[in-house]
Amino acid sequence: MMEEELVPLALEGDENAYRELFERNFSRMFRVALGYVGASHDEAKDICQGAFIKAFDRLDTLDDPCKFRSWLTSVVSHL
């Protein structure tokens, strides 16, 4: 299932869709966070966790589900 299909399901409360979005994107977002904090794996993990919480809380503000990954990347970079 594509991310643009998972986002609407997550918005409907589908926990599996949330889990799938998280699992598909965590390692990439972790690498993005590491780029900002250097070798601090704990800090990068904290940033990622915060970013996912923030993104999932605000998922309804995402205009285009096809852009989930780039939107999530911007959340990570702002944290």
N, C-alpha and C positions, 0 to 999 in steps of 0.2 A: 504494500500500500504506500502511496506517495504521501509526502508531508502535507501537500495541499488537501489531501483527503483526511489526514489525521487531525489537522487543526480544527475543522468543524466538529469532529467527533469529540475532541477534547473539550470544546466549548459546550457540548451537550452533557459533559460530565463523565465521559468514558475514561476510566482510569487506565485502561490498556493503551489508549491513544496517548495519554500523558507519558506513560512509561516508555512507549516506543519513541516518542519525540525526544525524551531524555536520553535513552540509550543510543539513539542514532547520532546525537549531537554532542554528548558530553566530552568525548576525547578531543574532538576538534576545538570545542570551546576551552578546554583545559589548555591546549597548545596556544590558543590566542591569549589566554590569561598569563601563561608563562612568558609570553613575549613582552608583557607589560611589567611583570614582577621579577623576571630573571629566574634564578634557580630555586626560588621558594615554592616548593610543591604544595605545602600546606596553605600558603596564601592564595595560590592559584586555585586550589580546590575550594577554598572559602568563597572566592570571587565567583566561581562557576555555580556553586550552590545558591548563592545570593542572586545570581543572574537568572537561574531557572525559576526560583521562587517569584522574583519580580516579573519575569516574562509570563509565567503561567497565571499570575494574578491579573495581568493586564492583557491577556491574550485577546480579549474582545476588542482591543484597540488596533489590532493588526488588520490593516485594510486588505491585504492580498496574501492569502495563505501560502501562495507560491514563494513568497519572500521570507518565510519563517526563519530560515538559517541566517540570512543577512541581517534580519531584524534582531535576532538573538545575539549575533556577533556585536551589534552596536550596543546592546544592553551590557554585554561583557566589557566592552571597551569603556563605557561610561562608569562602570564600577571600579 
